[in-house]
Structures are given as C-alpha cells and as structure tokens.
C-alpha cells in the first residue's frame, strides 16, 4: 500500500512538472514564440540600421550641397552674410586694338 501512495505522489509531481513545462509562463511553446519574436525584432532592427545609413548619407549630401550652393551664391551673386563686408575688385580690361577689316572683297579695276 505504501508503494502505491509513493507511486501516486510521484505521478502527481511528474504531471505538475509537465504542466509547467508545456502550459506555464516559461513553457517550451512560449520559449519558441519568444525566440521567433526575437528573430523578427532583429530583422526589423537590421532594416532600420540600413535605412538610417541611407538617411545619414542623404544628410551628408545635403550638407555638402548647402555648402556648394552657398559658395556658388557668394562667387556668382555676391552673397554676403550678416556681419560680413563685401569687397569687389574689378580688373581693368585693356582697350581692344583696332583690327583692319580684311574680309572686304578687293575691288576689280578695269583697264581702258
């Protein structure tokens, strides 16, 4: 009789442990679901890293483009920022030398 009681207790303990293994918070199916969630989050994180790299490159390009635009505006349009003074130096052009007109057709002279 004592052996049956011990056997019944062991079976109940085994079933209790099986319940925890398959249906409780830390169960095997829950662990597999969490691993899948982790893999999904890692994939999303990798996508976000790639998008961030593209956006960072765009920001760098825009910053450089802004500098290029400012430089062009300064040189071609004379842009001046607040607190700056613009000094323009114009070079004198030498006067154009008179070039004889050699493209005129020679006049034919008639002999009489």
PDB file as gemmi writes it, atoms N, CA and C in Angstrom:
CRYST1    1.000    1.000    1.000  90.00  90.00  90.00 P 1                      
ATOM      1  N   UNK A   1       0.813  -1.192   0.000  1.00  0.00           N  
ATOM      2  CA  UNK A   1       0.000   0.000   0.000  1.00  0.00           C  
ATOM      3  C   UNK A   1       0.859   1.261   0.000  1.00  0.00           C  
ATOM      4  N   UNK A   2       1.935   1.227   0.779  1.00  0.00           N  
ATOM      5  CA  UNK A   2       2.818   2.384   0.858  1.00  0.00           C  
ATOM      6  C   UNK A   2       3.460   2.652  -0.506  1.00  0.00           C  
ATOM      7  N   UNK A   3       3.772   1.620  -1.256  1.00  0.00           N  
ATOM      8  CA  UNK A   3       4.369   1.769  -2.575  1.00  0.00           C  
ATOM      9  C   UNK A   3       3.428   2.468  -3.537  1.00  0.00           C  
ATOM     10  N   UNK A   4       2.113   2.175  -3.418  1.00  0.00           N  
ATOM     11  CA  UNK A   4       1.122   2.818  -4.291  1.00  0.00           C  
ATOM     12  C   UNK A   4       0.990   4.301  -3.973  1.00  0.00           C  
ATOM     13  N   UNK A   5       1.065   4.638  -2.719  1.00  0.00           N  
ATOM     14  CA  UNK A   5       0.979   6.043  -2.311  1.00  0.00           C  
ATOM     15  C   UNK A   5       2.193   6.797  -2.862  1.00  0.00           C  
ATOM     16  N   UNK A   6       3.352   6.220  -2.718  1.00  0.00           N  
ATOM     17  CA  UNK A   6       4.573   6.863  -3.220  1.00  0.00           C  
ATOM     18  C   UNK A   6       4.483   6.993  -4.749  1.00  0.00           C  
ATOM     19  N   UNK A   7       3.991   5.946  -5.404  1.00  0.00           N  
ATOM     20  CA  UNK A   7       3.836   5.996  -6.861  1.00  0.00           C  
ATOM     21  C   UNK A   7       2.849   7.089  -7.265  1.00  0.00           C  
ATOM     22  N   UNK A   8       1.733   7.220  -6.560  1.00  0.00           N  
ATOM     23  CA  UNK A   8       0.727   8.240  -6.858  1.00  0.00           C  
ATOM     24  C   UNK A   8       1.319   9.632  -6.658  1.00  0.00           C  
ATOM     25  N   UNK A   9       2.101   9.820  -5.610  1.00  0.00           N  
ATOM     26  CA  UNK A   9       2.727  11.123  -5.347  1.00  0.00           C  
ATOM     27  C   UNK A   9       3.716  11.443  -6.469  1.00  0.00           C  
ATOM     28  N   UNK A  10       4.493  10.459  -6.863  1.00  0.00           N  
ATOM     29  CA  UNK A  10       5.466  10.692  -7.939  1.00  0.00           C  
ATOM     30  C   UNK A  10       4.765  11.017  -9.261  1.00  0.00           C  
ATOM     31  N   UNK A  11       3.657  10.351  -9.560  1.00  0.00           N  
ATOM     32  CA  UNK A  11       2.896  10.634 -10.778  1.00  0.00           C  
ATOM     33  C   UNK A  11       2.337  12.047 -10.724  1.00  0.00           C  
ATOM     34  N   UNK A  12       1.793  12.451  -9.581  1.00  0.00           N  
ATOM     35  CA  UNK A  12       1.262  13.817  -9.446  1.00  0.00           C  
ATOM     36  C   UNK A  12       2.374  14.857  -9.598  1.00  0.00           C  
ATOM     37  N   UNK A  13       3.546  14.574  -9.029  1.00  0.00           N  
ATOM     38  CA  UNK A  13       4.667  15.512  -9.181  1.00  0.00           C  
ATOM     39  C   UNK A  13       5.101  15.578 -10.644  1.00  0.00           C  
ATOM     40  N   UNK A  14       5.142  14.448 -11.304  1.00  0.00           N  
ATOM     41  CA  UNK A  14       5.512  14.407 -12.715  1.00  0.00           C  
ATOM     42  C   UNK A  14       4.516  15.200 -13.552  1.00  0.00           C  
ATOM     43  N   UNK A  15       3.217  15.012 -13.301  1.00  0.00           N  
ATOM     44  CA  UNK A  15       2.186  15.747 -14.047  1.00  0.00           C  
ATOM     45  C   UNK A  15       2.268  17.247 -13.761  1.00  0.00           C  
ATOM     46  N   UNK A  16       2.566  17.623 -12.525  1.00  0.00           N  
ATOM     47  CA  UNK A  16       2.731  19.032 -12.180  1.00  0.00           C  
ATOM     48  C   UNK A  16       3.895  19.655 -12.936  1.00  0.00           C  
ATOM     49  N   UNK A  17       4.998  18.910 -13.013  1.00  0.00           N  
ATOM     50  CA  UNK A  17       6.156  19.412 -13.747  1.00  0.00           C  
ATOM     51  C   UNK A  17       5.869  19.481 -15.248  1.00  0.00           C  
ATOM     52  N   UNK A  18       5.141  18.516 -15.768  1.00  0.00           N  
ATOM     53  CA  UNK A  18       4.768  18.536 -17.177  1.00  0.00           C  
ATOM     54  C   UNK A  18       3.864  19.734 -17.480  1.00  0.00           C  
ATOM     55  N   UNK A  19       2.958  20.043 -16.556  1.00  0.00           N  
ATOM     56  CA  UNK A  19       2.090  21.213 -16.747  1.00  0.00           C  
ATOM     57  C   UNK A  19       2.952  22.469 -16.865  1.00  0.00           C  
ATOM     58  N   UNK A  20       3.905  22.610 -15.956  1.00  0.00           N  
ATOM     59  CA  UNK A  20       4.783  23.791 -16.003  1.00  0.00           C  
ATOM     60  C   UNK A  20       5.596  23.815 -17.295  1.00  0.00           C  
ATOM     61  N   UNK A  21       6.040  22.653 -17.744  1.00  0.00           N  
ATOM     62  CA  UNK A  21       6.860  22.575 -18.941  1.00  0.00           C  
ATOM     63  C   UNK A  21       6.085  22.966 -20.194  1.00  0.00           C  
ATOM     64  N   UNK A  22       4.825  22.618 -20.290  1.00  0.00           N  
ATOM     65  CA  UNK A  22       4.055  22.826 -21.517  1.00  0.00           C  
ATOM     66  C   UNK A  22       3.055  23.971 -21.457  1.00  0.00           C  
ATOM     67  N   UNK A  23       2.589  24.380 -20.280  1.00  0.00           N  
ATOM     68  CA  UNK A  23       1.487  25.353 -20.231  1.00  0.00           C  
ATOM     69  C   UNK A  23       1.751  26.583 -19.375  1.00  0.00           C  
ATOM     70  N   UNK A  24       2.795  26.654 -18.616  1.00  0.00           N  
ATOM     71  CA  UNK A  24       3.041  27.784 -17.720  1.00  0.00           C  
ATOM     72  C   UNK A  24       3.762  28.910 -18.455  1.00  0.00           C  
ATOM     73  N   UNK A  25       4.102  29.957 -17.721  1.00  0.00           N  
ATOM     74  CA  UNK A  25       4.784  31.126 -18.310  1.00  0.00           C  
ATOM     75  C   UNK A  25       6.066  30.757 -19.041  1.00  0.00           C  
ATOM     76  N   UNK A  26       6.907  29.968 -18.461  1.00  0.00           N  
ATOM     77  CA  UNK A  26       8.191  29.612 -19.044  1.00  0.00           C  
ATOM     78  C   UNK A  26       8.128  28.321 -19.830  1.00  0.00           C  
ATOM     79  N   UNK A  27       7.014  28.052 -20.458  1.00  0.00           N  
ATOM     80  CA  UNK A  27       6.840  26.778 -21.155  1.00  0.00           C  
ATOM     81  C   UNK A  27       7.638  26.736 -22.457  1.00  0.00           C  
ATOM     82  N   UNK A  28       7.764  25.546 -23.010  1.00  0.00           N  
ATOM     83  CA  UNK A  28       8.505  25.344 -24.254  1.00  0.00           C  
ATOM     84  C   UNK A  28       7.863  26.108 -25.412  1.00  0.00           C  
ATOM     85  N   UNK A  29       6.539  26.033 -25.612  1.00  0.00           N  
ATOM     86  CA  UNK A  29       5.944  26.807 -26.719  1.00  0.00           C  
ATOM     87  C   UNK A  29       6.148  28.313 -26.554  1.00  0.00           C  
ATOM     88  N   UNK A  30       6.072  28.774 -25.308  1.00  0.00           N  
ATOM     89  CA  UNK A  30       6.284  30.210 -25.052  1.00  0.00           C  
ATOM     90  C   UNK A  30       7.727  30.594 -25.383  1.00  0.00           C  
ATOM     91  N   UNK A  31       8.679  29.722 -25.048  1.00  0.00           N  
ATOM     92  CA  UNK A  31      10.089  29.989 -25.354  1.00  0.00           C  
ATOM     93  C   UNK A  31      10.298  30.051 -26.864  1.00  0.00           C  
ATOM     94  N   UNK A  32       9.651  29.137 -27.602  1.00  0.00           N  
ATOM     95  CA  UNK A  32       9.778  29.169 -29.065  1.00  0.00           C  
ATOM     96  C   UNK A  32       9.157  30.446 -29.646  1.00  0.00           C  
ATOM     97  N   UNK A  33       8.017  30.867 -29.095  1.00  0.00           N  
ATOM     98  CA  UNK A  33       7.378  32.103 -29.562  1.00  0.00           C  
ATOM     99  C   UNK A  33       8.282  33.303 -29.285  1.00  0.00           C  
ATOM    100  N   UNK A  34       8.908  33.336 -28.127  1.00  0.00           N  
ATOM    101  CA  UNK A  34       9.813  34.442 -27.791  1.00  0.00           C  
ATOM    102  C   UNK A  34      11.043  34.443 -28.695  1.00  0.00           C  
ATOM    103  N   UNK A  35      11.565  33.269 -29.037  1.00  0.00           N  
ATOM    104  CA  UNK A  35      12.696  33.195 -29.960  1.00  0.00           C  
ATOM    105  C   UNK A  35      12.309  33.726 -31.340  1.00  0.00           C  
ATOM    106  N   UNK A  36      11.087  33.400 -31.790  1.00  0.00           N  
ATOM    107  CA  UNK A  36      10.611  33.905 -33.081  1.00  0.00           C  
ATOM    108  C   UNK A  36      10.440  35.424 -33.041  1.00  0.00           C  
ATOM    109  N   UNK A  37       9.886  35.929 -31.937  1.00  0.00           N  
ATOM    110  CA  UNK A  37       9.743  37.383 -31.775  1.00  0.00           C  
ATOM    111  C   UNK A  37      11.106  38.062 -31.803  1.00  0.00           C  
ATOM    112  N   UNK A  38      12.089  37.443 -31.144  1.00  0.00           N  
ATOM    113  CA  UNK A  38      13.436  38.000 -31.118  1.00  0.00           C  
ATOM    114  C   UNK A  38      14.038  38.041 -32.520  1.00  0.00           C  
ATOM    115  N   UNK A  39      13.837  36.973 -33.290  1.00  0.00           N  
ATOM    116  CA  UNK A  39      14.356  36.945 -34.664  1.00  0.00           C  
ATOM    117  C   UNK A  39      13.688  38.027 -35.510  1.00  0.00           C  
ATOM    118  N   UNK A  40      12.369  38.218 -35.336  1.00  0.00           N  
ATOM    119  CA  UNK A  40      11.656  39.269 -36.074  1.00  0.00           C  
ATOM    120  C   UNK A  40      12.181  40.652 -35.704  1.00  0.00           C  
ATOM    121  N   UNK A  41      12.402  40.868 -34.411  1.00  0.00           N  
ATOM    122  CA  UNK A  41      12.910  42.168 -33.965  1.00  0.00           C  
ATOM    123  C   UNK A  41      14.322  42.427 -34.474  1.00  0.00           C  
ATOM    124  N   UNK A  42      15.146  41.379 -34.539  1.00  0.00           N  
ATOM    125  CA  UNK A  42      16.498  41.550 -35.071  1.00  0.00           C  
ATOM    126  C   UNK A  42      16.440  41.920 -36.549  1.00  0.00           C  
ATOM    127  N   UNK A  43      15.523  41.301 -37.297  1.00  0.00           N  
ATOM    128  CA  UNK A  43      15.387  41.628 -38.718  1.00  0.00           C  
ATOM    129  C   UNK A  43      14.918  43.070 -38.893  1.00  0.00           C  
ATOM    130  N   UNK A  44      13.940  43.483 -38.079  1.00  0.00           N  
ATOM    131  CA  UNK A  44      13.466  44.878 -38.156  1.00  0.00           C  
ATOM    132  C   UNK A  44      14.576  45.845 -37.776  1.00  0.00           C  
ATOM    133  N   UNK A  45      15.367  45.474 -36.776  1.00  0.00           N  
ATOM    134  CA  UNK A  45      16.476  46.322 -36.345  1.00  0.00           C  
ATOM    135  C   UNK A  45      17.501  46.473 -37.463  1.00  0.00           C  
ATOM    136  N   UNK A  46      17.778  45.390 -38.170  1.00  0.00           N  
ATOM    137  CA  UNK A  46      18.729  45.440 -39.288  1.00  0.00           C  
ATOM    138  C   UNK A  46      18.197  46.338 -40.403  1.00  0.00           C  
ATOM    139  N   UNK A  47      16.896  46.224 -40.697  1.00  0.00           N  
ATOM    140  CA  UNK A  47      16.283  47.103 -41.700  1.00  0.00           C  
ATOM    141  C   UNK A  47      16.390  48.567 -41.280  1.00  0.00           C  
ATOM    142  N   UNK A  48      16.129  48.827 -40.006  1.00  0.00           N  
ATOM    143  CA  UNK A  48      16.212  50.199 -39.509  1.00  0.00           C  
ATOM    144  C   UNK A  48      17.644  50.727 -39.606  1.00  0.00           C  
ATOM    145  N   UNK A  49      18.622  49.869 -39.344  1.00  0.00           N  
ATOM    146  CA  UNK A  49      20.027  50.294 -39.461  1.00  0.00           C  
ATOM    147  C   UNK A  49      20.358  50.663 -40.901  1.00  0.00           C  
ATOM    148  N   UNK A  50      19.863  49.880 -41.849  1.00  0.00           N  
ATOM    149  CA  UNK A  50      20.120  50.182 -43.258  1.00  0.00           C  
ATOM    150  C   UNK A  50      19.443  51.491 -43.656  1.00  0.00           C  
ATOM    151  N   UNK A  51      18.205  51.696 -43.220  1.00  0.00           N  
ATOM    152  CA  UNK A  51      17.509  52.946 -43.534  1.00  0.00           C  
ATOM    153  C   UNK A  51      18.222  54.132 -42.901  1.00  0.00           C  
ATOM    154  N   UNK A  52      18.713  53.960 -41.680  1.00  0.00           N  
ATOM    155  CA  UNK A  52      19.450  55.036 -41.016  1.00  0.00           C  
ATOM    156  C   UNK A  52      20.733  55.372 -41.775  1.00  0.00           C  
ATOM    157  N   UNK A  53      21.400  54.356 -42.293  1.00  0.00           N  
ATOM    158  CA  UNK A  53      22.628  54.603 -43.065  1.00  0.00           C  
ATOM    159  C   UNK A  53      22.308  55.400 -44.323  1.00  0.00           C  
ATOM    160  N   UNK A  54      21.215  55.060 -44.991  1.00  0.00           N  
ATOM    161  CA  UNK A  54      20.812  55.798 -46.200  1.00  0.00           C  
ATOM    162  C   UNK A  54      20.463  57.239 -45.838  1.00  0.00           C  
ATOM    163  N   UNK A  55      19.711  57.417 -44.754  1.00  0.00           N  
ATOM    164  CA  UNK A  55      19.331  58.775 -44.335  1.00  0.00           C  
ATOM    165  C   UNK A  55      20.561  59.587 -43.928  1.00  0.00           C  
ATOM    166  N   UNK A  56      21.505  58.938 -43.268  1.00  0.00           N  
ATOM    167  CA  UNK A  56      22.734  59.634 -42.872  1.00  0.00           C  
ATOM    168  C   UNK A  56      23.518  60.098 -44.100  1.00  0.00           C  
ATOM    169  N   UNK A  57      23.574  59.240 -45.114  1.00  0.00           N  
ATOM    170  CA  UNK A  57      24.262  59.627 -46.354  1.00  0.00           C  
ATOM    171  C   UNK A  57      23.530  60.784 -47.026  1.00  0.00           C  
ATOM    172  N   UNK A  58      22.193  60.768 -46.996  1.00  0.00           N  
ATOM    173  CA  UNK A  58      21.418  61.879 -47.569  1.00  0.00           C  
ATOM    174  C   UNK A  58      21.697  63.178 -46.825  1.00  0.00           C  
ATOM    175  N   UNK A  59      21.776  63.107 -45.515  1.00  0.00           N  
ATOM    176  CA  UNK A  59      22.053  64.312 -44.718  1.00  0.00           C  
ATOM    177  C   UNK A  59      23.427  64.861 -45.075  1.00  0.00           C  
ATOM    178  N   UNK A  60      24.426  63.970 -45.180  1.00  0.00           N  
ATOM    179  CA  UNK A  60      25.768  64.432 -45.540  1.00  0.00           C  
ATOM    180  C   UNK A  60      25.769  65.082 -46.920  1.00  0.00           C  
ATOM    181  N   UNK A  61      25.053  64.479 -47.871  1.00  0.00           N  
ATOM    182  CA  UNK A  61      24.975  65.052 -49.219  1.00  0.00           C  
ATOM    183  C   UNK A  61      24.303  66.417 -49.193  1.00  0.00           C  
ATOM    184  N   UNK A  62      23.232  66.538 -48.409  1.00  0.00           N  
ATOM    185  CA  UNK A  62      22.537  67.825 -48.333  1.00  0.00           C  
ATOM    186  C   UNK A  62      23.408  68.888 -47.667  1.00  0.00           C  
ATOM    187  N   UNK A  63      24.180  68.483 -46.654  1.00  0.00           N  
ATOM    188  CA  UNK A  63      25.072  69.447 -46.017  1.00  0.00           C  
ATOM    189  C   UNK A  63      26.126  69.921 -47.007  1.00  0.00           C  
ATOM    190  N   UNK A  64      26.684  69.006 -47.765  1.00  0.00           N  
ATOM    191  CA  UNK A  64      27.688  69.390 -48.768  1.00  0.00           C  
ATOM    192  C   UNK A  64      27.055  70.223 -49.866  1.00  0.00           C  
ATOM    193  N   UNK A  65      25.837  69.866 -50.267  1.00  0.00           N  
ATOM    194  CA  UNK A  65      25.153  70.634 -51.310  1.00  0.00           C  
ATOM    195  C   UNK A  65      24.878  72.046 -50.816  1.00  0.00           C  
ATOM    196  N   UNK A  66      24.519  72.176 -49.544  1.00  0.00           N  
ATOM    197  CA  UNK A  66      24.284  73.503 -48.970  1.00  0.00           C  
ATOM    198  C   UNK A  66      25.533  74.350 -49.007  1.00  0.00           C  
ATOM    199  N   UNK A  67      26.670  73.737 -48.698  1.00  0.00           N  
ATOM    200  CA  UNK A  67      27.933  74.456 -48.752  1.00  0.00           C  
ATOM    201  C   UNK A  67      28.265  74.841 -50.188  1.00  0.00           C  
ATOM    202  N   UNK A  68      28.007  73.943 -51.127  1.00  0.00           N  
ATOM    203  CA  UNK A  68      28.295  74.230 -52.536  1.00  0.00           C  
ATOM    204  C   UNK A  68      27.388  75.346 -53.039  1.00  0.00           C  
ATOM    205  N   UNK A  69      26.131  75.320 -52.642  1.00  0.00           N  
ATOM    206  CA  UNK A  69      25.191  76.360 -53.063  1.00  0.00           C  
ATOM    207  C   UNK A  69      25.619  77.704 -52.493  1.00  0.00           C  
ATOM    208  N   UNK A  70      26.009  77.701 -51.217  1.00  0.00           N  
ATOM    209  CA  UNK A  70      26.458  78.950 -50.600  1.00  0.00           C  
ATOM    210  C   UNK A  70      27.704  79.483 -51.301  1.00  0.00           C  
ATOM    211  N   UNK A  71      28.642  78.609 -51.598  1.00  0.00           N  
ATOM    212  CA  UNK A  71      29.868  79.047 -52.274  1.00  0.00           C  
ATOM    213  C   UNK A  71      29.548  79.636 -53.653  1.00  0.00           C  
ATOM    214  N   UNK A  72      28.663  78.981 -54.372  1.00  0.00           N  
ATOM    215  CA  UNK A  72      28.287  79.488 -55.695  1.00  0.00           C  
ATOM    216  C   UNK A  72      27.563  80.832 -55.582  1.00  0.00           C  
ATOM    217  N   UNK A  73      26.671  80.967 -54.603  1.00  0.00           N  
ATOM    218  CA  UNK A  73      25.958  82.229 -54.404  1.00  0.00           C  
ATOM    219  C   UNK A  73      26.935  83.344 -54.041  1.00  0.00           C  
ATOM    220  N   UNK A  74      27.958  83.016 -53.275  1.00  0.00           N  
ATOM    221  CA  UNK A  74      28.951  84.032 -52.913  1.00  0.00           C  
ATOM    222  C   UNK A  74      29.752  84.467 -54.135  1.00  0.00           C  
ATOM    223  N   UNK A  75      30.183  83.507 -54.950  1.00  0.00           N  
ATOM    224  CA  UNK A  75      31.061  83.867 -56.062  1.00  0.00           C  
ATOM    225  C   UNK A  75      30.304  84.480 -57.230  1.00  0.00           C  
ATOM    226  N   UNK A  76      29.127  83.946 -57.538  1.00  0.00           N  
ATOM    227  CA  UNK A  76      28.417  84.417 -58.730  1.00  0.00           C  
ATOM    228  C   UNK A  76      27.431  85.547 -58.443  1.00  0.00           C  
ATOM    229  N   UNK A  77      26.843  85.523 -57.253  1.00  0.00           N  
ATOM    230  CA  UNK A  77      25.811  86.516 -56.965  1.00  0.00           C  
ATOM    231  C   UNK A  77      26.233  87.540 -55.923  1.00  0.00           C  
ATOM    232  N   UNK A  78      27.420  87.372 -55.346  1.00  0.00           N  
ATOM    233  CA  UNK A  78      27.892  88.331 -54.362  1.00  0.00           C  
ATOM    234  C   UNK A  78      27.155  88.229 -53.041  1.00  0.00           C  
ATOM    235  N   UNK A  79      26.749  87.036 -52.650  1.00  0.00           N  
ATOM    236  CA  UNK A  79      26.030  86.861 -51.393  1.00  0.00           C  
ATOM    237  C   UNK A  79      26.921  87.248 -50.222  1.00  0.00           C  
ATOM    238  N   UNK A  80      26.344  87.959 -49.257  1.00  0.00           N  
ATOM    239  CA  UNK A  80      27.068  88.390 -48.079  1.00  0.00           C  
ATOM    240  C   UNK A  80      26.234  88.011 -46.859  1.00  0.00           C  
ATOM    241  N   UNK A  81      26.885  87.405 -45.872  1.00  0.00           N  
ATOM    242  CA  UNK A  81      26.187  87.055 -44.641  1.00  0.00           C  
ATOM    243  C   UNK A  81      26.162  88.254 -43.715  1.00  0.00           C  
ATOM    244  N   UNK A  82      25.312  88.166 -42.714  1.00  0.00           N  
ATOM    245  CA  UNK A  82      25.199  89.233 -41.731  1.00  0.00           C  
ATOM    246  C   UNK A  82      26.545  89.395 -41.015  1.00  0.00           C  
ATOM    247  N   UNK A  83      27.028  90.608 -40.922  1.00  0.00           N  
ATOM    248  CA  UNK A  83      28.294  90.893 -40.255  1.00  0.00           C  
ATOM    249  C   UNK A  83      29.501  90.807 -41.166  1.00  0.00           C  
ATOM    250  N   UNK A  84      29.326  90.459 -42.428  1.00  0.00           N  
ATOM    251  CA  UNK A  84      30.435  90.394 -43.370  1.00  0.00           C  
ATOM    252  C   UNK A  84      30.445  91.650 -44.235  1.00  0.00           C  
ATOM    253  N   UNK A  85      31.605  91.944 -44.785  1.00  0.00           N  
ATOM    254  CA  UNK A  85      31.744  93.068 -45.691  1.00  0.00           C  
ATOM    255  C   UNK A  85      32.225  92.538 -47.024  1.00  0.00           C  
ATOM    256  N   UNK A  86      31.567  92.960 -48.085  1.00  0.00           N  
ATOM    257  CA  UNK A  86      31.922  92.512 -49.425  1.00  0.00           C  
ATOM    258  C   UNK A  86      32.852  93.534 -50.059  1.00  0.00           C  
ATOM    259  N   UNK A  87      33.971  93.054 -50.547  1.00  0.00           N  
ATOM    260  CA  UNK A  87      34.911  93.908 -51.268  1.00  0.00           C  
ATOM    261  C   UNK A  87      35.080  93.293 -52.644  1.00  0.00           C  
ATOM    262  N   UNK A  88      34.737  94.062 -53.675  1.00  0.00           N  
ATOM    263  CA  UNK A  88      34.867  93.577 -55.036  1.00  0.00           C  
ATOM    264  C   UNK A  88      36.047  94.262 -55.691  1.00  0.00           C  
ATOM    265  N   UNK A  89      36.834  93.498 -56.394  1.00  0.00           N  
ATOM    266  CA  UNK A  89      37.968  94.029 -57.134  1.00  0.00           C  
ATOM    267  C   UNK A  89      37.719  93.711 -58.593  1.00  0.00           C  
ATOM    268  N   UNK A  90      37.638  94.758 -59.398  1.00  0.00           N  
ATOM    269  CA  UNK A  90      37.413  94.561 -60.823  1.00  0.00           C  
ATOM    270  C   UNK A  90      38.721  94.807 -61.553  1.00  0.00           C  
ATOM    271  N   UNK A  91      39.045  93.907 -62.458  1.00  0.00           N  
ATOM    272  CA  UNK A  91      40.244  94.071 -63.257  1.00  0.00           C  
ATOM    273  C   UNK A  91      39.914  94.937 -64.461  1.00  0.00           C  
ATOM    274  N   UNK A  92      40.848  95.810 -64.803  1.00  0.00           N  
ATOM    275  CA  UNK A  92      40.650  96.658 -65.968  1.00  0.00           C  
ATOM    276  C   UNK A  92      40.945  95.860 -67.223  1.00  0.00           C  
ATOM    277  N   UNK A  93      40.074  95.979 -68.204  1.00  0.00           N  
ATOM    278  CA  UNK A  93      40.259  95.294 -69.478  1.00  0.00           C  
ATOM    279  C   UNK A  93      41.119  96.191 -70.368  1.00  0.00           C  
ATOM    280  N   UNK A  94      42.153  95.681 -70.988  1.00  0.00           N  
ATOM    281  CA  UNK A  94      42.941  96.521 -71.901  1.00  0.00           C  
ATOM    282  C   UNK A  94      42.062  96.894 -73.097  1.00  0.00           C  
ATOM    283  N   UNK A  95      42.259  98.107 -73.646  1.00  0.00           N  
ATOM    284  CA  UNK A  95      41.427  98.502 -74.779  1.00  0.00           C  
ATOM    285  C   UNK A  95      41.693  97.582 -75.961  1.00  0.00           C  
ATOM    286  N   UNK A  96      40.623  97.299 -76.697  1.00  0.00           N  
ATOM    287  CA  UNK A  96      40.734  96.397 -77.850  1.00  0.00           C  
ATOM    288  C   UNK A  96      41.508  97.094 -78.952  1.00  0.00           C  
ATOM    289  N   UNK A  97      42.522  96.439 -79.509  1.00  0.00           N  
ATOM    290  CA  UNK A  97      43.322  97.011 -80.597  1.00  0.00           C  
ATOM    291  C   UNK A  97      42.483  97.012 -81.862  1.00  0.00           C  
ATOM    292  N   UNK A  98      42.646  98.075 -82.654  1.00  0.00           N  
ATOM    293  CA  UNK A  98      41.853  98.137 -83.887  1.00  0.00           C  
ATOM    294  C   UNK A  98      42.433  97.162 -84.886  1.00  0.00           C  
ATOM    295  N   UNK A  99      41.574  96.309 -85.385  1.00  0.00           N  
ATOM    296  CA  UNK A  99      41.981  95.281 -86.338  1.00  0.00           C  
ATOM    297  C   UNK A  99      41.487  95.716 -87.704  1.00  0.00           C  
ATOM    298  N   UNK A 100      42.376  95.770 -88.727  1.00  0.00           N  
ATOM    299  CA  UNK A 100      41.923  96.190 -90.054  1.00  0.00           C  
ATOM    300  C   UNK A 100      40.942  95.172 -90.613  1.00  0.00           C  
ATOM    301  N   UNK A 101      39.993  95.676 -91.366  1.00  0.00           N  
ATOM    302  CA  UNK A 101      38.963  94.836 -91.961  1.00  0.00           C  
ATOM    303  C   UNK A 101      39.540  94.161 -93.195  1.00  0.00           C  
ATOM    304  N   UNK A 102      39.866  92.925 -93.122  1.00  0.00           N  
ATOM    305  CA  UNK A 102      40.478  92.192 -94.230  1.00  0.00           C  
ATOM    306  C   UNK A 102      39.475  91.294 -94.923  1.00  0.00           C  
ATOM    307  N   UNK A 103      38.255  91.360 -94.496  1.00  0.00           N  
ATOM    308  CA  UNK A 103      37.262  90.475 -95.089  1.00  0.00           C  
ATOM    309  C   UNK A 103      36.562  91.112 -96.281  1.00  0.00           C  
ATOM    310  N   UNK A 104      36.843  92.379 -96.534  1.00  0.00           N  
ATOM    311  CA  UNK A 104      36.166  93.057 -97.667  1.00  0.00           C  
ATOM    312  C   UNK A 104      36.767  92.528 -98.965  1.00  0.00           C  
ATOM    313  N   UNK A 105      35.920  92.352 -99.956  1.00  0.00           N  
ATOM    314  CA  UNK A 105      36.361  91.835-101.267  1.00  0.00           C  
ATOM    315  C   UNK A 105      37.127  92.923-101.992  1.00  0.00           C  
ATOM    316  N   UNK A 106      38.245  92.546-102.653  1.00  0.00           N  
ATOM    317  CA  UNK A 106      39.019  93.562-103.384  1.00  0.00           C  
ATOM    318  C   UNK A 106      38.223  94.063-104.589  1.00  0.00           C  
ATOM    319  N   UNK A 107      38.397  95.300-104.868  1.00  0.00           N  
ATOM    320  CA  UNK A 107      37.681  95.888-105.992  1.00  0.00           C  
ATOM    321  C   UNK A 107      38.448  95.621-107.281  1.00  0.00           C  
ATOM    322  N   UNK A 108      37.758  95.247-108.254  1.00  0.00           N  
ATOM    323  CA  UNK A 108      38.388  94.953-109.567  1.00  0.00           C  
ATOM    324  C   UNK A 108      38.557  96.246-110.337  1.00  0.00           C  
ATOM    325  N   UNK A 109      39.714  96.419-110.934  1.00  0.00           N  
ATOM    326  CA  UNK A 109      39.958  97.605-111.717  1.00  0.00           C  
ATOM    327  C   UNK A 109      39.870  97.235-113.188  1.00  0.00           C  
ATOM    328  N   UNK A 110      39.169  98.064-113.942  1.00  0.00           N  
ATOM    329  CA  UNK A 110      39.007  97.821-115.387  1.00  0.00           C  
ATOM    330  C   UNK A 110      40.066  98.606-116.121  1.00  0.00           C  
ATOM    331  N   UNK A 111      40.628  97.991-117.135  1.00  0.00           N  
ATOM    332  CA  UNK A 111      41.595  98.671-117.977  1.00  0.00           C  
ATOM    333  C   UNK A 111      40.863  99.241-119.166  1.00  0.00           C  
ATOM    334  N   UNK A 112      41.190 100.404-119.569  1.00  0.00           N  
ATOM    335  CA  UNK A 112      40.552 101.051-120.704  1.00  0.00           C  
ATOM    336  C   UNK A 112      41.454 101.103-121.833  1.00  0.00           C  
TER     337      UNK A 112                                                      
END                                                                             
